Amino acid sequence: MKLPYAESYKIKMVEPIRKSTETERKTWIKDARYNLFNLKSEQVFVDLLTDSGTGAMSDRQWSAMMLGDESYAGASSYFKLKEAIRDLLGFEYFLPTHQGRAAENVLFSVLVKEGDVIPGNAHFDTTKGHIEFRKATAVDCTINDAFETTKDHPFKGNVDLQKLKTVLKDTPRDKIPFIILTITCNSSGGQPVSMENIKAVSKLAKDHNIPLLFDSARFAENAYFIKIREEGYEDKSIREIVKEIFSHADAMTMSSKKDAIVNMGGFIGFRSEDLFKKASVYNILFEGYITYGGMSGRDMNALAQGLYEGTEFAYLESRVGQVAYLGQLLLEYGVPVQFPFGGHAIFVDAIRFLPQVPKEQYIAQTLAVELYIEAGVRGVEIGTLLADRDPITRENRFPKMELLRLAIPRRTYTNNHIAYVAAALKNVYDRRDKITEGLRIMNEAPIMRHFTVELEKAE
C-alpha cells in the first residue's frame, strides 16, 4: 500500500493548553464583543486564527538565534539574511522590515499615490488597506472559478488575463504603479498561481512597461503546488521552482511569519537599485536602519535558516498534507469547503453552511463564533467584515464568498488536534438549522475594521 505522509520533524518541547467549558466560552465571546481577535490566548483550545508567526521554529533556528549579531549597523546577521535571499530568491537588493505589512508600508510609500489603480489577484486585507489608505484603488482580476467553491481548478489563484487586459486598456499608464500577484492567493482560499499564469502576467506587465510585484508570504507553498499540479515541473526541486517564480518579479514583499516559519519578520526584495535607494529613506523613517529595519539580529538569523527549511519538499509535503487532512475530514462530514484545498488553511463556505443567515448579519463571522462556542476553536472571517466599507459610499462591500478560514500553524498541532477541529465543525453543521440570526456592528474602525470591530447578537 502507499505510505501516508508523515511529519518531517519530531517533537522536542511542548506547551500546555487547557480545555474550557461551553459556559465559559459563551461568557468570554460575549465579553469580547463577538470578535475572536479580542479573546485571550488562554481562552482558546486550538488556535487557527492565523498561520502568521504562530509556527514552531526548529532546533537549527533556535541555534541560529544564539549567534545573532545585535550591532546597530552592518551586523553579520544582516549579511547572512542577504545571502539567503540572493541564493534562494535571486534578489540582489533587500530591506528588512519587522513584518509584511511594514514592507508594504515602506514600498507603497514610494510607489502608490492618490488616484492610482493597482490590479492583482484578490489583494489581501493589509495590501488593500495600504492601497486605500493612500486613496488608490485595488482591482481584483482573479479568475471567476476562484469564487465557485465546489469547482475543482488546480490554480484558483490565477489572474484572469482578459480582466487584467481590460484594466490596462482602460487606465492611463501613469495611474498603474505596479501589478501585484499574491502567492498563494489567501483571499481566494489559499489557492496557488500557476507558473504559466505567472509568465503570462509578467509578459503583459513588460509589454506595458509596468513593474510586477509579488506578495510572497506563502511562496514556498505555491511552488509546492506547481511541482505536484503543473505539467513539466514534477521533476524540478522546490528551490528551482522558487527561483523561476521570482525571476519574473521586479520586486517582492514578504511576511516571513508564514513560509519562513518565524514569529516575527519581513523584507522587501528589489531588482532595481534606484527603487531600493528610494525605499531605504522610508525604511529608516518607519522601521530602522537599512541593515536591521525593525528586526533584531537573532531574528534575522532565524529567518535566514527558516527560508531554507521552508523550501524543503519533505517539510512542505507534511505541512500541506496536514491542511488536506482537515479538508478531507470535513468533506467526509459534508461540510462545504473551498475545493481543492489550499496550502495554509481550509476555507469553509459559510453561505452554503448557513444559507438562512442574512448577508447583512455577517455570515462567516457568525459561523466563527459558533465554532468557538462549540469547542474553543478560533478561526477567522474572510468575508464582509474583512471586505470593509467602500471608501467613498461607506456602504458595506459584500464579497462573492463568505469564508471561515481555519489557518493551521506550521509544525504546531498534531493530527489529533486536527480531527478535534473537524468533529467540532461537524457538530455545528449538524445543528446549523437552529442558527437563524447573525450579528450586527456596535462599533467599527474607519479602515481594516475586522481587527477591532465590536458586535452583538442581531436579535
C-alpha positions as CSV (number, residue, x, y, z in Angstrom):
1,M,0.0,0.0,0.0
2,K,1.0,3.6,-0.5
3,L,2.6,5.0,2.6
4,P,0.7,8.1,4.0
5,Y,2.6,11.3,4.6
6,A,4.3,11.7,7.9
7,E,5.7,14.8,9.6
8,S,9.2,15.7,8.6
9,Y,10.1,16.5,12.3
10,K,9.8,15.1,15.8
11,I,8.6,17.0,18.9
12,K,11.2,18.2,21.4
13,M,9.2,20.6,23.5
14,V,5.5,21.0,24.3
15,E,3.3,23.8,25.6
16,P,0.2,23.0,27.7
17,I,-3.2,24.1,26.5
18,R,-6.5,24.0,28.5
19,K,-10.0,22.9,27.5
20,S,-12.7,25.3,28.7
21,T,-16.4,24.8,29.3
22,E,-19.2,25.9,26.9
23,T,-20.5,28.2,29.7
24,E,-17.1,29.8,29.9
25,R,-16.8,30.3,26.2
26,K,-20.2,31.9,25.9
27,T,-19.2,34.4,28.5
28,W,-15.8,35.1,27.0
29,I,-17.0,35.6,23.4
30,K,-19.8,37.9,24.6
31,D,-17.2,39.9,26.6
32,A,-15.0,40.0,23.5
33,R,-17.9,41.6,21.6
34,Y,-18.1,38.6,19.4
35,N,-14.7,39.4,17.9
36,L,-12.3,36.5,18.1
37,F,-9.3,38.8,17.9
38,N,-10.4,40.1,21.4
39,L,-10.1,36.7,23.1
40,K,-7.2,35.9,25.3
41,S,-5.0,33.1,24.1
42,E,-5.6,31.0,27.2
43,Q,-9.3,31.1,26.3
44,V,-8.6,29.2,23.1
45,F,-8.0,25.5,22.9
46,V,-7.0,25.1,19.2
47,D,-6.0,28.4,17.7
48,L,-6.5,28.6,13.9
49,L,-6.9,32.4,13.7
50,T,-3.8,32.7,11.6
51,D,-0.7,30.8,10.4
52,S,1.3,34.1,10.7
53,G,4.0,34.0,13.3
54,T,2.3,31.1,15.1
55,G,4.5,28.2,13.9
56,A,7.1,26.3,15.8
57,M,10.8,27.0,15.0
58,S,13.3,24.3,14.6
59,D,16.3,23.4,16.7
60,R,18.5,24.9,14.0
61,Q,16.5,28.1,14.0
62,W,16.8,28.4,17.8
63,S,20.6,27.7,17.5
64,A,20.9,30.4,14.9
65,M,19.3,32.9,17.2
66,M,22.1,32.3,19.7
67,L,24.5,33.6,17.1
68,G,22.6,36.8,16.4
69,D,24.6,39.9,15.9
70,E,22.9,42.9,17.5
71,S,25.1,45.6,16.1
72,Y,23.0,48.6,15.0
73,A,24.7,48.8,11.6
74,G,26.4,46.2,9.4
75,A,25.5,43.2,11.6
76,S,26.7,39.8,10.4
77,S,23.0,38.6,10.7
78,Y,22.0,41.1,8.0
79,F,24.6,39.7,5.6
80,K,23.5,36.2,6.4
81,L,19.9,37.0,5.5
82,K,21.0,38.9,2.5
83,E,22.9,35.9,1.2
84,A,19.9,33.6,1.8
85,I,17.6,35.9,-0.1
86,R,20.1,36.2,-3.0
87,D,20.7,32.4,-3.0
88,L,17.0,31.3,-2.8
89,L,15.1,34.1,-4.4
90,G,17.6,35.9,-6.7
91,F,17.2,39.4,-5.4
92,E,20.4,41.5,-5.1
93,Y,18.9,44.3,-3.0
94,F,16.7,43.9,0.0
95,L,15.4,45.8,3.1
96,P,14.5,44.0,6.3
97,T,11.2,45.1,8.0
98,H,9.5,43.9,11.1
99,Q,6.7,42.1,9.2
100,G,4.9,42.0,5.9
101,R,2.5,45.0,6.3
102,A,5.6,47.1,7.2
103,A,7.2,46.0,4.0
104,E,4.1,47.1,2.1
105,N,4.0,50.4,4.0
106,V,7.6,51.2,3.0
107,L,7.3,50.1,-0.6
108,F,3.9,51.7,-1.2
109,S,5.1,54.9,0.3
110,V,7.4,55.1,-2.7
111,L,5.1,53.7,-5.4
112,V,1.4,54.5,-4.6
113,K,-0.2,57.9,-4.9
114,E,-3.8,59.1,-4.8
115,G,-5.9,58.1,-7.8
116,D,-3.7,55.1,-8.7
117,V,-5.1,51.8,-9.8
118,I,-3.4,48.5,-8.7
119,P,-4.7,45.3,-10.4
120,G,-4.0,41.9,-9.0
121,N,-5.4,38.7,-7.7
122,A,-7.6,39.2,-4.7
123,H,-5.4,41.6,-2.7
124,F,-5.3,40.6,1.0
125,D,-6.5,42.9,3.8
126,T,-3.3,44.7,4.6
127,T,-2.5,45.1,0.9
128,K,-5.8,46.6,0.2
129,G,-5.7,48.7,3.4
130,H,-2.4,50.3,2.4
131,I,-3.7,51.0,-1.1
132,E,-7.0,52.5,0.0
133,F,-5.3,54.4,2.9
134,R,-3.4,56.2,0.1
135,K,-6.7,56.9,-1.8
136,A,-5.9,54.5,-4.5
137,T,-7.9,51.6,-5.9
138,A,-7.3,47.8,-5.8
139,V,-8.9,46.0,-8.7
140,D,-9.4,42.2,-8.3
141,C,-8.6,40.3,-11.5
142,T,-8.9,36.8,-10.1
143,I,-10.4,34.1,-12.4
144,N,-14.1,33.5,-11.9
145,D,-13.5,29.8,-11.0
146,A,-12.0,31.0,-7.7
147,F,-15.4,32.1,-6.5
148,E,-17.0,28.7,-7.1
149,T,-16.1,26.6,-4.0
150,T,-17.2,23.3,-5.5
151,K,-15.3,23.7,-8.7
152,D,-12.0,21.7,-9.0
153,H,-9.5,24.0,-10.6
154,P,-5.8,23.4,-9.7
155,F,-4.8,27.1,-9.7
156,K,-7.7,29.2,-8.4
157,G,-5.2,32.0,-7.5
158,N,-4.7,32.7,-11.2
159,V,-5.2,36.1,-12.7
160,D,-7.9,36.4,-15.4
161,L,-5.8,37.8,-18.2
162,Q,-8.7,39.3,-20.0
163,K,-9.8,41.2,-16.9
164,L,-6.2,42.4,-16.5
165,K,-6.0,43.5,-20.1
166,T,-9.2,45.5,-19.7
167,V,-7.8,47.3,-16.7
168,L,-4.6,48.1,-18.6
169,K,-6.5,49.3,-21.6
170,D,-8.9,51.5,-19.6
171,T,-6.4,53.0,-17.2
172,P,-3.8,55.6,-18.1
173,R,-0.3,54.1,-17.8
174,D,0.8,56.7,-15.2
175,K,-2.0,55.6,-12.9
176,I,-0.8,52.0,-12.6
177,P,2.3,51.9,-10.4
178,F,2.5,48.1,-10.5
179,I,0.6,44.9,-10.9
180,I,0.6,42.6,-7.8
181,L,0.5,38.8,-7.6
182,T,-0.3,37.2,-4.2
183,I,1.3,33.7,-4.0
184,T,-0.6,31.8,-2.7
185,C,-3.8,33.8,-3.0
186,N,-5.1,34.0,0.5
187,S,-8.4,35.7,-0.1
188,S,-9.5,33.1,-2.6
189,G,-8.8,30.2,-0.2
190,G,-5.0,29.9,0.0
191,Q,-5.0,29.0,-3.7
192,P,-1.9,28.8,-5.9
193,V,-0.9,30.7,-9.1
194,S,0.4,28.5,-11.9
195,M,3.8,29.2,-13.5
196,E,2.0,29.5,-16.8
197,N,-0.1,32.3,-15.4
198,I,2.9,34.0,-13.7
199,K,4.7,34.1,-17.0
200,A,1.6,35.5,-18.8
201,V,1.1,38.2,-16.3
202,S,4.8,39.0,-16.4
203,K,4.7,39.3,-20.2
204,L,1.7,41.7,-20.0
205,A,3.5,43.8,-17.4
206,K,6.6,44.0,-19.6
207,D,4.6,44.8,-22.7
208,H,3.1,47.8,-20.8
209,N,6.3,48.7,-19.0
210,I,4.6,48.2,-15.6
211,P,6.6,46.6,-12.7
212,L,5.3,43.3,-11.4
213,L,5.3,42.9,-7.6
214,F,4.8,39.7,-5.7
215,D,3.2,39.4,-2.2
216,S,5.3,36.4,-1.3
217,A,4.1,35.3,2.2
218,R,3.4,31.7,1.0
219,F,5.7,31.5,-2.0
220,A,7.0,28.0,-1.0
221,E,3.6,26.5,-0.7
222,N,2.8,28.0,-4.2
223,A,6.0,26.3,-5.5
224,Y,4.9,23.0,-4.0
225,F,1.6,23.1,-5.8
226,I,3.3,24.0,-9.1
227,K,5.5,20.9,-8.6
228,I,2.6,18.5,-7.9
229,R,-0.1,20.0,-10.2
230,E,1.6,21.6,-13.2
231,E,2.9,19.7,-16.1
232,G,6.7,19.9,-16.6
233,Y,7.6,20.7,-13.0
234,E,7.2,17.3,-11.4
235,D,11.0,16.6,-11.6
236,K,12.1,20.1,-10.5
237,S,13.1,20.8,-7.0
238,I,11.2,23.3,-4.9
239,R,14.1,25.7,-4.9
240,E,14.4,25.5,-8.7
241,I,10.7,26.4,-9.0
242,V,11.1,29.2,-6.5
243,K,14.0,30.7,-8.5
244,E,11.9,30.6,-11.6
245,I,8.9,32.2,-9.9
246,F,10.9,35.1,-8.7
247,S,12.7,35.6,-12.0
248,H,9.5,37.2,-13.2
249,A,9.2,39.7,-10.3
250,D,10.6,43.2,-10.3
251,A,10.1,43.5,-6.5
252,M,8.5,41.5,-3.7
253,T,7.2,41.9,-0.2
254,M,7.4,39.1,2.3
255,S,5.7,38.4,5.6
256,S,8.3,36.0,6.9
257,K,5.9,34.8,9.6
258,K,4.5,32.4,7.1
259,D,6.7,30.4,4.8
260,A,9.9,31.3,6.6
261,I,8.5,29.9,9.8
262,V,9.5,32.7,12.2
263,N,7.5,34.5,14.8
264,M,8.3,38.0,13.5
265,G,10.0,39.5,10.5
266,G,9.6,40.6,6.9
267,F,11.5,42.1,4.0
268,I,11.4,43.7,0.6
269,G,13.3,42.4,-2.4
270,F,14.3,44.6,-5.3
271,R,15.8,44.2,-8.8
272,S,16.3,48.0,-9.1
273,E,19.0,49.7,-7.1
274,D,17.2,53.0,-7.7
275,L,14.0,51.7,-6.1
276,F,16.0,50.2,-3.3
277,K,17.5,53.6,-2.5
278,K,14.2,55.4,-2.6
279,A,12.6,52.8,-0.3
280,S,15.6,53.0,2.1
281,V,14.5,56.5,3.0
282,Y,11.1,55.3,4.2
283,N,12.7,52.2,5.8
284,I,14.9,54.4,8.0
285,L,11.9,56.6,8.8
286,F,9.4,53.9,9.6
287,E,11.4,50.8,10.6
288,G,15.1,51.4,11.4
289,Y,18.5,51.5,9.8
290,I,18.7,49.6,6.5
291,T,20.7,46.7,8.0
292,Y,18.2,45.8,10.6
293,G,14.9,47.5,9.7
294,G,12.9,46.7,12.8
295,M,14.4,43.2,13.3
296,S,16.9,42.0,15.9
297,G,20.0,40.2,14.7
298,R,18.8,36.9,16.2
299,D,15.5,37.2,14.3
300,M,17.3,37.7,11.0
301,N,19.4,34.6,11.7
302,A,16.3,32.6,12.4
303,L,14.7,34.0,9.3
304,A,17.7,33.1,7.1
305,Q,17.6,29.5,8.4
306,G,13.8,29.4,8.0
307,L,13.9,30.3,4.4
308,Y,16.0,27.2,3.7
309,E,13.8,24.9,5.8
310,G,10.6,26.3,4.3
311,T,11.8,25.4,0.8
312,E,12.4,21.7,1.6
313,F,10.0,19.3,-0.2
314,A,9.6,16.9,2.8
315,Y,8.6,19.8,5.1
316,L,6.1,21.2,2.5
317,E,4.6,17.7,1.8
318,S,3.8,17.2,5.5
319,R,2.7,20.8,6.0
320,V,0.3,20.9,3.1
321,G,-0.7,17.3,3.8
322,Q,-2.0,18.3,7.3
323,V,-4.1,21.0,5.8
324,A,-5.5,18.5,3.3
325,Y,-6.2,16.1,6.1
326,L,-8.5,18.6,7.8
327,G,-10.2,19.3,4.4
328,Q,-10.8,15.6,3.7
329,L,-12.3,15.1,7.1
330,L,-14.7,18.0,6.6
331,L,-15.7,16.8,3.1
332,E,-16.5,13.4,4.6
333,Y,-18.7,15.1,7.2
334,G,-20.5,17.0,4.4
335,V,-19.1,20.4,5.5
336,P,-18.9,22.7,2.5
337,V,-15.3,23.9,1.9
338,Q,-13.3,25.7,-0.8
339,F,-12.0,22.9,-3.1
340,P,-9.3,22.0,-3.9
341,F,-7.7,22.5,-0.6
342,G,-5.3,25.4,-0.2
343,G,-1.8,25.5,1.2
344,H,-2.1,27.0,4.6
345,A,-5.8,26.8,5.6
346,I,-9.1,25.2,5.0
347,F,-11.8,27.8,4.0
348,V,-15.4,26.8,4.9
349,D,-18.1,28.1,2.6
350,A,-20.3,30.0,5.2
351,I,-23.0,30.8,2.7
352,R,-23.6,27.2,1.9
353,F,-23.2,26.3,5.6
354,L,-25.7,28.9,6.9
355,P,-27.8,30.0,3.9
356,Q,-30.6,31.2,6.3
357,V,-28.5,33.9,7.9
358,P,-28.9,37.2,6.0
359,K,-25.7,38.5,4.4
360,E,-26.1,41.8,6.3
361,Q,-25.6,39.8,9.6
362,Y,-22.0,38.7,8.8
363,I,-22.5,35.0,7.9
364,A,-18.8,33.9,8.2
365,Q,-18.3,35.8,11.5
366,T,-21.4,34.1,12.9
367,L,-20.0,30.7,11.9
368,A,-16.7,31.5,13.5
369,V,-18.4,32.5,16.8
370,E,-20.5,29.2,16.7
371,L,-17.3,27.1,16.2
372,Y,-15.6,28.8,19.1
373,I,-18.6,28.3,21.4
374,E,-18.8,24.6,20.3
375,A,-15.2,23.7,21.1
376,G,-12.9,26.6,21.8
377,V,-11.5,26.6,18.2
378,R,-10.6,30.0,16.9
379,G,-10.8,30.7,13.2
380,V,-11.2,34.0,11.3
381,E,-13.7,35.5,9.0
382,I,-12.8,36.2,5.4
383,G,-16.0,37.9,4.3
384,T,-18.0,41.1,4.6
385,L,-16.2,42.3,7.8
386,L,-12.8,41.9,6.1
387,A,-14.1,43.4,2.8
388,D,-14.8,46.6,4.8
389,R,-16.8,49.5,3.5
390,D,-16.5,51.3,0.2
391,P,-14.1,54.2,1.0
392,I,-16.4,56.6,-0.9
393,T,-20.0,55.5,-0.3
394,R,-19.2,53.9,3.2
395,E,-21.6,51.1,2.3
396,N,-20.7,47.5,3.2
397,R,-19.0,45.7,0.4
398,F,-20.5,42.2,0.1
399,P,-17.8,39.8,-1.4
400,K,-18.7,36.9,-3.7
401,M,-17.7,34.5,-0.9
402,E,-18.2,34.4,2.8
403,L,-15.5,32.1,4.2
404,L,-14.4,30.9,7.6
405,R,-10.6,30.4,7.4
406,L,-9.0,27.7,9.6
407,A,-5.3,28.6,9.2
408,I,-3.0,25.8,10.5
409,P,0.2,27.0,12.2
410,R,3.3,25.2,11.0
411,R,4.7,22.3,12.9
412,T,2.5,23.1,15.9
413,Y,-0.6,20.9,16.2
414,T,-0.9,17.1,15.8
415,N,-3.4,15.3,13.7
416,N,-5.5,14.6,16.8
417,H,-6.0,18.4,17.2
418,I,-7.0,18.5,13.5
419,A,-9.5,15.7,14.0
420,Y,-10.9,17.5,17.0
421,V,-11.4,20.7,14.9
422,A,-13.2,18.6,12.2
423,A,-15.5,17.0,14.7
424,A,-16.3,20.3,16.3
425,L,-17.3,21.8,13.0
426,K,-19.4,18.7,12.2
427,N,-21.3,19.3,15.4
428,V,-22.0,22.9,14.4
429,Y,-23.0,21.6,10.9
430,D,-25.4,19.1,12.5
431,R,-27.2,21.9,14.3
432,R,-26.9,24.5,11.6
433,D,-30.7,24.8,11.1
434,K,-31.0,26.3,14.5
435,I,-28.6,29.2,13.7
436,T,-31.0,31.6,12.1
437,E,-29.7,35.0,13.1
438,G,-26.2,36.6,12.9
439,L,-24.5,39.6,14.3
440,R,-24.6,43.4,13.9
441,I,-22.0,46.0,14.4
442,M,-21.9,48.2,17.5
443,N,-18.6,49.9,16.8
444,E,-16.0,49.8,14.0
445,A,-12.8,51.5,12.8
446,P,-12.9,53.5,9.6
447,I,-10.5,51.1,7.8
448,M,-9.5,47.4,8.4
449,R,-12.3,47.2,10.9
450,H,-12.3,43.4,11.3
451,F,-9.4,43.5,13.7
452,T,-11.1,45.7,16.3
453,V,-14.8,45.6,15.4
454,E,-17.4,45.2,18.3
455,L,-20.5,43.2,17.6
456,E,-23.7,42.0,19.2
457,K,-26.3,39.4,18.5
458,A,-28.7,40.5,15.8
459,E,-31.9,39.5,17.5
